[in-house]
Amino acid sequence: MKTIFALAMTAAIGGGAYGQSASIKAQPDNKLTSAKSSAASNLSVDLSLKSATDDPKYLIGPEDELIITVWKEPEISRTVPVRPDGKISLALLNDVQATGRTPMQLGSDITEKLKGFISDPQVTVIVTRINSQRIFVVGEVPRTGSYTLIPNMTAVDAISSAGGFTPFAKRTKIYILRKENGNMISIPFNYKEVVKSRRSDKDVVLKPGDRIVVP
């Protein structure tokens, strides 16, 4: 009886030890699964962000913000800023030239580079913030400085962003300095005429680098 009891106790203790060991061993797999789920969740949130431009010919510039998505590769997919030197940093590839490329062209570049590491990579590039295209408002406005150029932004829009006018502003004498073909040109802009007559065709659609001067 003593021998049988001792064997039963040994089996019970041994079973408990093995059960605990199996439980501990399973924990890392659970954590890994949780981490992958979290990464997938974060990626799906990023993918819900809307592109900042609908222009397929838009050329990426310094300080723009991009989402790089590599299908089924959450470790590589990420949100990245374009550095002042025009490049972005990605896992496996290190530095990739981004400025001067459209989102589709950059996606193709990354796809080609990843083929040495991943089988049949599928890459999507989305521009979520346009910081490289800026205009400037100076003179008799409350908030002088640079502003991000959004699609179809006009002189009236820019002046509104700058807070309107100071009491001394000459609203009929505004002009826009623009660089074209290496030369600086001046475009006259009569704010009063545009606003009072509601002539949107008289408003000026801005281009990157335009400088609105309010005397």
C-alpha positions in Angstrom: 0.0 0.0 0.0 2.8 2.4 0.9 4.5 1.7 -2.4 1.3 2.2 -4.4 0.6 5.5 -2.5 4.2 6.8 -3.1 3.9 6.0 -6.8 0.5 7.8 -7.0 2.0 10.9 -5.3 5.0 10.9 -7.6 2.7 10.7 -10.7 0.5 13.5 -9.3 3.5 15.7 -8.6 5.1 14.8 -12.0 1.9 15.5 -13.8 1.6 18.9 -12.2 5.2 19.8 -13.1 4.7 18.8 -16.7 1.4 20.7 -16.9 3.1 23.8 -15.5 6.0 23.4 -18.0 3.6 23.1 -20.9 1.7 26.1 -19.8 4.8 28.3 -19.6 6.0 27.1 -22.9 2.7 28.1 -24.6 2.8 31.7 -23.3 5.4 33.0 -25.8 3.3 31.8 -28.7 0.2 33.5 -27.3 2.2 36.8 -26.9 3.5 36.4 -30.5 0.0 36.0 -31.8 -1.2 39.0 -29.8 1.7 41.1 -31.1 0.9 40.1 -34.7 -2.8 40.9 -34.2 -1.8 44.3 -32.8 0.5 45.0 -35.7 -2.3 44.0 -38.1 -4.7 46.2 -36.3 -2.4 49.2 -36.4 -1.8 48.6 -40.1 -5.5 48.6 -40.8 -5.9 51.9 -39.0 -3.1 53.4 -41.1 -4.7 52.1 -44.3 -7.9 54.0 -43.5 -6.1 57.3 -43.9 -7.1 59.2 -47.0 -4.5 60.3 -49.6 -3.7 64.0 -49.4 -3.8 64.3 -53.2 -5.8 62.7 -56.0 -3.3 63.7 -58.6 -1.5 60.6 -60.0 1.2 62.8 -61.3 2.0 64.4 -57.9 5.8 64.4 -57.3 6.8 63.6 -53.8 8.8 66.2 -52.0 10.9 66.7 -48.9 9.0 66.6 -45.6 6.0 64.9 -47.2 4.5 62.0 -45.1 3.9 58.6 -46.7 2.4 55.3 -45.8 4.3 52.4 -47.3 2.2 49.2 -47.3 3.7 45.8 -48.2 1.0 43.2 -48.4 1.3 40.6 -45.6 4.5 42.2 -44.3 3.5 44.4 -41.3 7.1 44.5 -40.1 8.0 46.5 -43.2 4.8 48.5 -43.7 5.0 51.8 -41.9 4.4 55.6 -42.0 7.6 57.4 -42.9 8.6 61.1 -43.4 10.6 62.1 -46.5 13.9 63.4 -45.2 15.3 66.8 -46.3 17.8 64.8 -48.5 14.8 63.4 -50.4 15.0 59.8 -49.1 13.0 57.5 -46.8 14.2 54.7 -44.5 12.7 51.2 -44.8 13.5 47.9 -43.1 15.7 45.6 -45.3 16.3 48.4 -47.9 17.7 51.2 -45.7 17.5 54.4 -47.8 15.3 54.8 -50.8 15.0 57.9 -53.0 11.5 59.3 -52.8 11.6 62.9 -54.0 10.9 63.5 -57.7 8.9 60.2 -57.9 5.1 59.8 -58.1 3.6 57.5 -55.5 3.2 54.8 -58.1 6.8 55.1 -59.3 8.1 54.9 -55.7 5.9 51.9 -55.1 7.5 50.2 -58.2 11.0 51.1 -57.0 10.4 49.6 -53.6 8.8 46.5 -55.2 11.9 45.9 -57.3 14.2 46.3 -54.4 12.2 44.0 -52.1 12.3 41.1 -54.7 15.7 40.2 -53.3 14.1 39.5 -49.9 10.4 38.8 -50.4 8.6 36.6 -52.9 6.2 38.6 -55.1 6.0 41.8 -53.0 3.0 44.0 -53.4 3.6 47.6 -52.4 1.3 50.6 -52.1 2.4 54.2 -51.4 0.0 56.8 -50.1 0.8 60.5 -49.5 -1.0 61.4 -46.3 0.5 64.8 -45.8 1.9 67.3 -48.3 4.5 69.4 -46.5 6.8 70.0 -49.4 4.5 72.3 -51.4 4.2 75.6 -49.6 3.2 79.2 -50.3 4.0 82.4 -48.4 2.0 85.3 -47.2 3.8 88.5 -46.2 2.9 92.1 -45.5 -0.2 93.5 -43.9 -1.8 90.3 -42.5 -2.0 89.2 -38.9 -0.1 85.9 -39.4 2.7 86.2 -42.0 4.6 83.1 -42.9 4.5 79.9 -44.9 1.4 77.7 -45.4 0.9 74.2 -46.9 -0.4 74.4 -50.4 -3.6 72.3 -50.6 -5.1 71.3 -54.0 -6.9 74.2 -55.8 -5.9 76.7 -53.1 -6.4 80.3 -54.2 -5.1 83.7 -53.1 -8.3 84.4 -51.2 -7.9 81.0 -49.3 -4.3 81.9 -48.4 -5.2 85.3 -47.1 -8.0 83.8 -45.1 -5.5 81.3 -43.6 -3.2 84.3 -42.7 -6.1 85.9 -40.7 -7.3 88.4 -43.2 -5.9 91.9 -43.2 -4.5 94.5 -40.8 -6.2 98.0 -40.8 -3.5 99.4 -43.1 -3.7 96.7 -45.8 -4.2 98.0 -49.4 -6.5 95.3 -50.7 -6.5 96.5 -54.3 -2.7 96.5 -54.6 -1.9 92.9 -53.6 0.4 91.1 -55.9 1.8 87.5 -56.2 5.4 86.8 -56.9 5.9 83.6 -58.9 9.0 82.0 -60.4 8.5 80.7 -63.9 11.2 79.4 -66.2 13.8 80.8 -63.9 12.3 84.3 -63.9 10.3 86.1 -61.2 7.0 87.5 -62.4 4.5 89.6 -60.6 0.7 88.9 -60.8 -1.6 91.7 -59.7 -4.5 90.7 -57.4 -7.4 92.9 -56.5 -9.0 91.3 -53.4 -11.9 93.8 -53.3 -12.9 93.1 -56.9 -12.9 89.3 -56.4 -14.9 89.4 -53.1 -17.4 92.1 -54.0 -18.2 90.9 -57.5 -18.0 87.3 -56.4 -15.9 86.6 -59.5 -14.1 83.4 -58.7 -12.5 83.5 -62.1 -10.6 86.6 -61.0 -9.1 84.7 -58.0 -5.6 83.3 -58.6 -5.0 79.5 -58.2 -1.7 79.3 -56.4 1.4 77.2 -57.3 4.2 75.9 -55.1 6.5 78.7 -54.0 4.1 81.6 -54.6 4.6 84.6 -52.4 1.5 86.8 -51.8 2.5 90.3 -50.9 -0.1 92.5 -49.1 1.2 96.1 -49.1 
